[in-house]
Amino acid sequence: MNVSKEQEKFLRKLAHSLDPVAWVGQNGLTDSVMEEIEAALNHHELVKVKIRVGDRELRGQTITLLCEKSRAVLVQKIGNTVTLYRRNRKKTGIVLP
């Protein structure tokens, strides 16, 4: 799923006040972390995740893997925090412009 620049800007605006729902630590993307992120995406559609692993290159690889595994779109990356979006087909809470 891809979002346009306008939709991305809209999602960033919505995510501004959100707190992180999951933290990826030194153990990386464990099953329990992925379950938590999946549940949050199913319920909220738009979530923030803190990624506290190694250096910048490893963090980038972790973000790519996270997006692939969760089938989510990377909306924003600031420092150690990423914002992910995945539309819930059953219950749409966010209506994109």
C-alpha distances in whole Angstrom, upper triangle without the diagonal:
4,7,10,13,15,12,12,16,16,14,17,19,19,18,22,24,22,24,22,22,22,24,23,27,29,28,24,22,24,23,25,22,19,21,21,18,16,19,18,14,15,18,17,13,14,16,18,19,22,23,26,26,29,28,25,25,24,22,20,20,19,16,14,16,15,11,11,13,12,8,8,7,10,12,15,18,21,24,24,21,17,15,12,10,8,9,12,12,16,17,15,17,15,15,13,15
4,7,10,12,10,9,13,14,13,15,18,17,17,20,23,22,24,22,23,23,25,24,28,30,29,26,23,26,26,27,24,21,23,23,19,18,21,20,16,18,20,18,14,14,16,18,19,22,23,26,26,28,28,24,24,24,22,19,20,20,16,15,17,16,12,13,16,14,11,9,7,9,10,13,16,20,23,23,20,17,14,12,10,10,11,14,15,19,19,16,18,15,15,12,13
4,7,8,6,6,10,10,10,12,14,15,15,18,20,20,22,21,22,23,25,25,28,30,30,27,25,27,27,28,25,23,24,24,20,19,21,20,16,18,19,17,14,13,16,17,19,22,23,26,27,29,28,25,25,25,23,20,21,21,17,16,19,17,14,16,18,16,13,11,8,10,9,12,15,19,22,22,19,16,13,12,9,10,11,14,15,19,18,15,16,13,12,9,10
4,5,5,6,9,10,10,12,14,15,16,18,21,21,24,24,25,26,27,27,31,33,33,30,28,31,31,31,28,26,28,27,23,23,25,23,19,21,23,20,17,16,18,19,22,24,25,28,29,31,30,26,26,27,25,22,23,24,20,19,22,21,17,19,21,20,17,14,11,12,10,13,16,19,23,24,21,18,15,14,13,14,14,18,19,22,21,18,18,15,13,10,10
4,5,5,6,9,10,10,12,14,15,17,20,20,23,23,24,26,27,27,30,32,33,30,28,31,32,32,29,27,29,28,24,24,26,24,21,23,24,21,18,16,18,19,21,23,24,27,28,30,28,25,25,26,24,21,23,23,20,19,22,21,18,20,23,21,19,16,12,12,10,11,15,17,21,22,20,17,15,15,14,16,16,20,21,25,24,20,20,16,15,11,11
4,5,5,6,9,10,11,13,14,16,19,20,23,23,25,26,28,29,32,34,35,32,30,33,33,33,30,28,30,28,25,25,26,24,21,23,23,20,17,16,18,19,22,25,26,29,31,32,31,28,28,29,26,24,26,26,22,22,25,23,20,23,25,23,20,17,14,14,11,13,17,19,22,24,21,18,16,16,14,16,16,20,21,24,22,19,18,14,13,9,8
4,5,5,6,9,10,11,12,14,17,17,20,21,22,24,25,26,30,32,33,29,27,30,30,30,27,25,26,25,22,22,23,20,17,19,20,17,14,12,15,17,20,22,24,27,29,31,30,27,27,28,25,23,25,24,20,20,23,21,18,20,22,20,17,14,11,12,9,12,16,18,22,23,19,16,13,13,11,13,12,16,17,20,19,15,15,11,10,6,6
4,5,5,6,9,10,10,12,16,15,18,18,20,21,23,23,27,29,30,26,25,28,28,28,25,23,25,23,20,20,22,19,16,19,19,16,13,11,13,14,17,19,21,24,25,27,26,23,24,25,21,19,21,21,17,17,20,18,15,18,20,18,16,13,10,9,6,8,12,14,18,19,16,13,10,10,9,12,13,17,19,21,20,17,16,12,12,9,10
4,5,5,6,9,10,11,14,15,18,19,21,23,24,25,28,31,32,29,27,30,31,30,27,26,27,25,22,23,24,21,19,21,21,18,16,13,15,15,18,20,22,25,27,29,27,24,25,26,23,21,24,23,20,20,23,21,19,22,24,21,20,16,13,12,8,9,13,14,18,20,17,14,12,13,12,15,16,19,21,24,22,19,17,13,13,10,10
4,6,5,6,9,10,13,14,17,18,20,22,24,26,29,32,33,29,28,30,31,30,27,25,26,25,21,22,23,19,17,19,19,15,14,11,14,15,18,21,23,26,28,31,30,27,28,28,25,24,26,25,21,22,24,22,19,22,24,21,20,16,14,13,10,11,15,16,20,21,18,16,12,13,12,14,14,17,19,21,19,16,14,10,10,8,8
4,5,5,6,9,11,11,14,15,16,18,20,22,25,28,29,26,24,27,27,26,23,22,23,21,17,18,19,16,14,16,16,12,10,8,10,11,15,17,20,23,25,28,27,24,25,26,22,21,23,22,18,19,21,18,16,19,21,18,17,13,11,10,7,9,13,14,18,18,15,12,9,9,8,11,12,15,17,19,17,14,12,9,10,8,10
4,5,5,6,10,10,13,14,16,18,19,21,24,27,28,25,24,26,27,26,23,22,24,21,18,20,20,17,15,18,18,14,13,9,11,10,14,16,18,21,23,26,25,22,24,24,20,19,22,21,17,19,21,19,17,20,22,19,18,15,12,10,7,7,10,11,15,16,12,11,8,10,10,13,15,18,21,23,21,18,15,12,14,12,13
4,5,5,8,10,13,15,17,20,22,23,26,30,31,28,27,29,30,29,25,25,26,23,20,22,22,19,17,20,19,15,14,11,12,13,16,18,21,24,26,29,28,25,27,27,24,23,26,24,21,22,25,22,20,24,25,22,21,18,15,14,10,10,13,14,17,18,15,14,11,13,13,16,17,19,22,24,21,18,15,12,13,12,13
4,6,7,8,12,13,15,18,20,22,25,29,30,27,25,28,28,26,23,23,23,21,18,19,19,16,15,17,15,12,11,8,10,11,15,17,20,23,26,29,28,26,28,28,24,23,26,24,20,22,24,21,19,23,23,20,20,16,15,14,11,12,15,15,19,19,15,14,10,12,11,14,14,16,19,21,18,15,12,9,11,11,12
4,6,5,8,10,12,15,16,19,22,25,26,24,22,24,25,23,20,20,21,18,15,17,17,14,13,16,15,11,11,7,7,8,11,14,17,20,22,25,25,23,25,24,21,20,23,21,17,20,21,18,17,21,21,18,18,15,13,12,9,9,12,12,15,15,11,10,7,9,10,13,14,16,20,21,19,16,14,11,14,13,15
4,6,9,11,14,16,18,20,23,26,27,25,24,26,27,26,22,23,24,21,18,20,20,17,16,19,18,14,14,11,10,10,13,14,17,20,23,25,25,23,25,25,21,21,24,22,19,22,24,21,20,23,24,21,22,18,16,14,11,10,12,11,14,15,12,11,9,12,13,17,18,20,24,25,22,20,17,15,17,16,17
4,7,10,12,15,17,20,23,26,28,26,25,27,27,25,22,23,23,20,18,20,20,16,16,19,17,14,15,11,11,10,13,15,18,21,24,27,27,25,27,27,23,24,26,24,21,24,25,22,21,25,25,22,23,20,19,17,14,13,15,14,16,16,13,13,11,14,15,18,19,21,24,25,22,20,16,15,18,18,19
4,7,9,12,14,17,20,23,24,22,21,23,23,21,18,19,19,16,14,17,16,12,13,16,14,11,12,9,7,7,10,12,16,18,21,24,25,23,26,25,21,22,24,21,19,21,22,19,19,22,22,19,20,17,17,15,13,13,14,13,16,15,11,11,9,11,13,15,17,18,22,22,20,18,15,14,17,18,20
4,6,9,11,14,17,20,22,20,19,21,21,19,16,17,18,14,13,16,15,12,14,17,15,12,14,11,8,6,8,10,13,15,19,22,23,22,24,23,19,21,23,20,18,21,22,18,19,22,22,19,21,18,18,16,15,14,14,13,14,13,10,11,10,12,14,17,19,20,24,24,22,21,18,17,21,21,23
4,6,7,11,13,17,18,16,15,17,18,16,12,14,15,11,10,14,13,10,12,15,14,12,13,10,7,4,5,6,10,12,16,19,20,19,21,20,16,18,19,16,15,18,18,15,16,19,18,16,18,16,16,14,14,13,13,12,13,11,8,9,9,11,13,16,18,19,23,24,22,21,19,18,21,22,24
4,7,10,13,17,17,16,14,15,15,13,10,11,12,8,7,11,10,7,10,13,11,10,12,10,7,6,6,8,11,14,17,20,22,21,23,21,18,19,20,17,15,18,18,14,15,18,17,14,17,15,16,15,15,15,15,16,16,13,11,11,10,11,13,15,17,17,21,21,20,19,17,18,21,22,25
4,7,10,13,13,12,11,12,12,10,7,9,10,7,6,10,10,9,11,14,14,13,14,12,9,7,5,6,9,11,13,17,19,19,20,18,15,17,17,14,13,16,15,12,14,17,15,13,16,15,16,15,16,16,15,15,15,12,10,10,11,11,14,16,18,19,22,23,22,22,20,20,24,24,27
4,6,10,11,9,9,11,13,11,7,10,12,9,9,13,14,12,14,17,17,16,17,15,11,9,6,5,6,7,10,14,16,16,18,15,13,15,16,12,12,15,15,12,15,17,16,15,18,16,18,16,17,16,14,14,13,10,9,10,12,13,16,18,21,22,26,26,25,25,24,23,27,27,30
4,7,7,6,6,8,11,10,7,9,12,11,10,13,15,14,15,18,19,19,19,17,13,11,7,6,5,6,7,11,13,14,15,12,10,13,13,9,10,13,12,10,13,15,14,14,17,16,17,16,17,16,14,15,13,10,10,11,13,14,17,19,22,23,26,27,27,27,26,25,28,28,31
4,5,6,8,9,12,12,9,12,15,13,14,17,18,18,19,22,23,22,22,21,17,14,11,8,6,5,6,9,12,14,15,12,10,14,14,11,12,16,14,13,16,18,17,17,20,20,21,19,21,19,17,17,14,11,12,14,16,17,21,22,26,27,30,31,30,30,29,29,32,32,34
4,5,9,10,14,14,12,14,17,17,17,20,21,21,22,25,26,26,26,24,20,18,14,12,9,7,5,7,11,13,14,11,11,14,14,11,14,16,15,14,18,19,18,19,22,22,23,21,23,22,19,19,16,13,15,16,19,20,24,25,29,30,33,34,34,34,33,32,35,34,37
4,7,7,11,11,10,12,15,15,15,18,20,20,21,24,25,25,25,24,21,19,15,13,11,10,8,10,14,16,16,12,12,15,14,11,14,16,14,14,17,18,16,18,21,21,23,21,24,23,20,21,19,15,17,18,20,20,23,24,28,28,31,32,32,33,32,32,35,35,38
4,6,10,11,9,10,13,13,13,15,18,18,19,21,23,23,22,21,18,16,12,11,9,9,7,10,13,14,14,10,9,12,11,7,10,12,10,10,14,14,13,14,18,18,19,18,21,20,17,18,17,13,14,15,17,17,20,21,25,25,28,30,30,30,30,29,32,31,34
4,7,8,6,6,10,11,10,12,15,15,16,18,20,20,19,19,16,15,11,12,10,11,10,13,15,16,15,12,11,13,11,8,10,11,8,7,11,12,10,11,14,15,17,16,19,19,17,19,18,14,15,14,16,15,18,18,21,22,25,26,27,27,27,26,29,29,32
4,5,5,6,9,10,11,12,14,16,17,18,20,21,21,21,18,17,14,14,12,13,13,15,18,19,19,15,15,17,15,11,13,15,12,11,14,14,11,13,16,17,20,19,22,22,21,22,21,18,18,17,19,18,20,20,23,23,26,27,27,28,28,28,31,31,34
4,5,5,6,9,10,10,12,14,15,16,18,20,20,20,18,18,15,16,15,16,16,19,22,23,22,18,18,19,17,14,15,16,13,11,15,14,11,12,15,17,20,20,23,23,22,24,24,20,20,19,20,18,20,19,22,21,24,24,25,26,26,27,30,30,34
4,5,5,6,9,10,11,12,14,15,17,18,19,19,16,16,14,15,15,16,16,20,23,23,23,20,19,20,19,15,16,18,15,13,16,17,13,13,17,17,20,20,23,23,22,24,23,20,19,18,19,18,19,19,22,21,24,24,24,25,25,26,29,30,33
4,5,5,6,9,10,11,12,14,15,16,16,16,13,13,10,11,11,13,13,17,20,20,20,17,15,17,16,12,13,15,13,10,13,14,12,11,15,15,17,17,19,19,19,20,19,16,15,14,15,14,16,17,20,19,23,23,23,24,23,24,27,27,31
4,5,5,6,9,10,10,12,14,15,15,15,13,13,11,13,13,15,15,19,21,21,20,17,16,17,15,12,12,13,11,8,11,11,8,8,11,12,15,15,18,19,18,20,20,17,16,14,15,13,15,14,17,17,20,20,21,21,22,22,25,25,29
4,5,5,6,9,10,10,12,14,14,15,13,15,13,15,16,18,19,22,24,24,24,21,19,20,19,16,16,17,14,12,14,14,11,9,13,14,17,18,20,21,21,23,23,20,18,17,17,15,16,15,17,16,19,19,19,20,21,22,25,26,29
4,5,5,6,9,10,11,12,13,13,11,12,10,13,14,16,18,21,24,24,24,21,19,20,20,16,16,17,15,12,14,16,13,11,14,14,17,17,19,19,19,21,21,18,16,15,15,13,14,14,17,16,19,19,18,19,19,20,23,24,28
4,5,5,6,9,10,10,10,10,8,9,8,11,12,15,17,20,22,21,22,19,17,17,17,14,13,14,13,9,11,13,10,8,11,10,13,13,15,16,16,18,19,16,14,12,11,10,11,11,14,14,17,18,17,18,17,18,21,21,25
4,5,5,6,9,10,10,11,10,12,12,15,16,19,20,23,25,24,24,22,19,20,19,16,15,15,14,10,11,12,9,7,9,10,13,14,16,18,19,21,22,19,17,15,13,11,11,10,12,11,14,15,15,16,16,17,20,21,24
4,6,5,6,8,9,11,10,13,13,16,18,20,22,26,27,27,27,25,22,23,22,19,18,19,17,14,14,16,13,10,13,13,16,17,18,20,21,23,24,21,18,17,15,13,13,11,13,11,14,14,13,15,15,16,20,21,25
4,5,5,6,7,8,7,9,10,14,16,19,21,25,26,25,26,24,21,21,21,18,16,18,17,14,14,16,14,11,13,12,14,15,16,17,18,20,21,19,16,14,12,10,10,10,12,11,14,15,13,14,13,14,18,19,22
4,5,5,4,6,6,10,11,15,16,20,21,25,26,25,25,23,20,20,20,17,15,16,16,12,12,14,12,8,10,8,11,12,13,15,17,19,21,19,16,13,11,8,7,6,8,8,11,12,11,11,11,12,15,16,20
4,6,6,9,10,13,14,18,20,23,25,28,30,28,29,27,24,24,23,21,19,19,18,15,14,16,14,10,11,11,14,16,16,19,21,23,25,23,19,17,14,12,10,8,8,6,9,9,9,10,10,12,15,17,20
4,6,9,10,13,15,18,21,24,26,29,31,30,30,28,25,25,26,23,21,22,21,17,17,19,17,13,15,13,16,17,17,19,21,23,25,23,20,18,15,13,11,10,10,8,11,10,9,10,9,11,15,17,20
4,5,7,10,13,16,19,22,25,28,29,28,29,27,24,24,24,22,19,21,21,17,16,18,17,14,15,12,14,15,14,16,18,20,22,21,17,15,12,10,9,9,9,8,12,12,10,9,7,9,12,14,18
4,7,10,13,16,19,22,24,27,28,26,27,26,22,22,22,20,17,18,18,15,13,16,15,11,12,9,10,12,12,14,17,19,21,20,16,14,10,8,6,5,6,6,10,11,9,8,7,7,11,12,15
4,7,10,14,16,20,22,25,26,24,25,24,20,20,21,18,15,17,18,14,13,16,16,12,13,9,10,10,9,11,13,15,18,17,13,11,7,6,5,7,8,10,14,15,13,11,10,8,12,12,15
4,7,10,13,16,19,22,23,21,22,21,18,18,19,16,13,16,16,13,12,15,15,12,13,10,11,10,10,11,12,14,16,14,10,8,6,5,7,9,11,13,16,18,16,15,13,12,15,15,19
4,7,10,13,16,19,20,18,20,19,15,16,17,14,12,15,16,12,12,16,16,13,15,12,12,10,10,9,9,10,12,10,7,6,4,6,9,12,15,16,20,21,20,18,16,15,18,18,21
4,6,10,12,16,17,16,17,16,12,13,15,12,10,13,13,10,11,15,14,12,15,12,13,11,11,11,10,11,11,8,6,5,6,8,11,13,17,18,22,23,22,21,19,19,22,21,24
4,6,10,13,14,13,16,14,10,13,14,11,10,14,14,12,14,17,16,15,18,15,16,13,14,12,10,10,9,6,4,6,9,11,15,17,21,22,26,27,26,25,23,22,25,24,27
4,6,9,11,10,12,10,7,10,11,8,8,12,12,10,13,15,15,15,17,16,16,13,15,13,10,10,9,5,6,8,11,12,16,18,22,24,27,29,28,27,26,25,27,26,29
4,7,9,10,12,10,8,11,12,10,11,14,14,13,16,19,18,18,21,19,20,17,18,16,13,12,10,6,9,11,14,16,20,22,26,27,31,32,31,30,29,28,31,30,33
4,7,8,10,7,6,10,10,8,10,13,13,13,16,18,17,18,21,20,20,18,20,18,14,14,12,9,11,13,16,18,21,23,27,29,32,33,33,32,31,30,33,32,34
4,7,8,6,7,10,11,10,12,15,15,15,18,20,20,21,23,23,23,20,22,19,16,16,13,11,14,15,19,21,24,26,30,32,35,37,36,35,35,33,36,34,37
4,6,5,6,9,10,11,12,14,16,16,19,20,21,22,24,23,22,19,21,18,15,14,11,10,14,15,19,21,24,27,30,32,36,38,37,36,35,33,36,34,36
4,6,5,6,9,10,10,12,14,15,17,19,20,21,22,21,20,16,18,15,12,12,9,9,12,13,17,18,22,24,28,31,34,36,35,34,33,31,33,31,33
4,5,5,6,9,10,11,12,14,16,17,18,20,21,20,19,16,19,17,14,14,12,12,15,15,18,19,22,24,28,30,33,36,36,34,34,32,34,32,33
4,5,5,6,9,10,11,12,14,15,16,18,20,19,19,16,19,17,14,15,13,12,14,14,18,18,22,23,27,29,32,34,34,33,33,31,33,32,34
4,5,5,6,9,10,10,12,14,15,16,18,17,16,13,16,14,11,12,10,8,10,10,14,15,18,21,24,26,29,32,31,30,30,28,30,28,31
4,5,5,6,9,10,11,12,14,15,16,15,14,11,14,12,10,12,11,10,11,10,13,14,17,19,23,25,28,31,31,29,29,27,29,27,29
4,5,5,6,9,10,11,12,14,15,15,15,13,16,15,13,15,14,13,14,13,15,15,18,19,23,25,28,30,31,30,30,28,30,28,30
4,5,5,6,9,10,10,12,14,13,14,12,15,14,12,14,13,11,12,11,14,13,16,18,21,23,26,28,28,28,27,26,28,27,29
4,5,5,6,9,10,11,12,11,10,8,11,11,9,12,12,10,10,8,10,10,13,15,18,21,23,26,26,25,24,23,25,23,26
4,5,5,6,9,10,10,10,10,9,12,13,11,15,15,14,13,11,12,11,14,15,18,21,23,26,26,25,25,24,25,23,26
4,5,5,6,8,10,10,12,11,15,15,14,17,17,15,15,13,14,12,15,15,19,20,23,25,26,25,26,24,26,25,28
4,5,5,6,8,8,10,9,13,13,13,16,16,14,13,10,11,9,12,12,16,17,20,22,23,22,22,21,24,23,26
4,6,5,6,5,6,7,10,12,12,16,17,15,13,10,10,8,9,10,13,15,18,20,21,20,20,19,21,20,22
4,6,5,7,9,10,14,15,16,19,20,18,17,14,14,11,12,11,15,16,18,21,22,21,22,21,23,22,24
4,6,8,11,12,16,17,17,21,21,19,18,15,15,12,13,12,15,16,18,20,21,21,22,22,24,23,26
4,5,9,11,14,16,16,19,20,18,16,13,13,9,10,8,11,12,15,17,17,17,18,18,20,20,23
4,7,10,13,15,17,20,22,20,18,14,13,10,9,7,10,11,13,16,17,16,18,17,19,18,21
4,7,9,12,13,17,19,17,15,11,10,6,5,5,8,11,13,16,16,15,16,14,16,15,18
4,6,9,11,15,17,17,14,10,8,6,5,6,9,13,15,18,18,16,16,14,15,14,16
4,6,8,11,14,13,11,7,6,5,7,9,12,16,18,21,20,18,18,16,17,15,17
4,7,10,13,14,11,8,5,6,7,10,13,16,19,21,20,18,17,14,15,13,15
4,7,10,11,8,6,5,7,10,13,16,19,22,25,23,21,19,17,18,16,18
4,6,7,6,4,6,9,12,16,19,22,25,27,26,24,23,20,22,20,21
4,6,5,6,9,12,15,19,22,24,28,30,28,26,24,22,24,22,23
4,6,8,11,14,18,21,24,27,30,32,31,29,27,25,27,26,27
4,7,10,13,17,20,23,25,29,31,29,28,26,25,27,26,28
4,7,10,14,17,20,22,26,27,26,24,23,21,24,22,24
4,6,10,13,17,19,22,24,23,21,20,18,21,19,22
4,7,10,13,16,19,21,20,18,16,15,17,16,18
4,7,10,13,16,18,17,15,15,13,15,14,17
4,7,9,13,15,14,12,12,10,12,11,14
4,6,9,12,12,10,11,10,12,12,15
4,6,9,9,7,9,8,9,10,13
4,6,6,6,8,9,11,12,16
4,6,6,10,11,12,13,17
4,6,10,12,13,15,19
4,6,9,11,14,17
4,6,7,10,13
4,7,10,13
4,6,10
4,7
4
